[in-house]
């Protein structure tokens, strides 16, 4: 059963764009980039934090708003502005 496999999970490591968002980036008149988060993802992340699961976010973006959102959910380890390396 899938729930038996979930017992083996020790931590969650996630990206932001396309994982916690739908991949769209909105740009306002001031040039600020805005992302839309799903409230259900936020709920489950808070629950995971409350249950003691570490959540690590690694993202190439460098958005103060994204960091504030994640910290508000209880995420402690956020690596924002991480360089993206594509190897062929």
N, C-alpha and C positions, 0 to 999 in steps of 0.2 A: 504494500500500500504506500502511496506517496507520502502520507504523514509519518510513516516510520523513517523514511529517508530524510525528512525535515529535521528529525531529532539530531542528525549528525551535523547540522549547520552550526558553525561557531561564530560567524561574523558575516556582514554584508559589505561588499565593495561595489560602488556604483559610480557611473558617470552622471551628468546632469542632462545635457541636450540629447533628446531622443530616447532617454531612459526614464527620467522623472518628468520630462516635458514631451510634448507631441512633435518636437523638432523645429517648430516655427519660432522665429525671432521677429518681434515687432519693433519697429524703430519709430520713436516719436519725433516731433519737430526739433527737439533739442539734440537729436542724434543718440539719445539713450536707447540701449537695447533692452527690450522687455521679454520675459518668458512667461508662459502660462504653466502652472503646476496643477496636477490633479489632486483634489482634496483627499481622495481616498488613499493615494500614495502617502500623503502627509500623516494621515491617521495611522496607517500601518507602521510607518517609521517611528512615530511616537510610541506606539505599543511595543515595538521591538526594543527601543531604548529603555523603556520602563521594565522590560523583562530581562534586561542585562546584555542584550546583543550589541556588540560594537558595530557601528555603521561608519564606513570610511568613504568619503566622497573624493574622487579625483576628476578634475575637469580642466580643460584647456581654457575655458572662459574665465574672465576676471571681473565678476559682477558683485558689487556690494549688496545689491538686492537679493541675489541668490544666496550669498553667505548669511545674510540676516534671516532669510526664510529657513535655511537649514539649521542654524543655531536656535531659532525659535522652536524647532521640532525636537531639539535636544541632541542634535548631532554634534559631537565634539571634535572629530577629526575631519577637517575639510582642507583639501589641497587644491587651491584655486590658482589658475594661471599656469598650470603644469604644461610643459612643452609637449607637443604632439610629435611623435617620431614614427614615420611610416617607412618600413623597410621592405625592399622588394626581393 
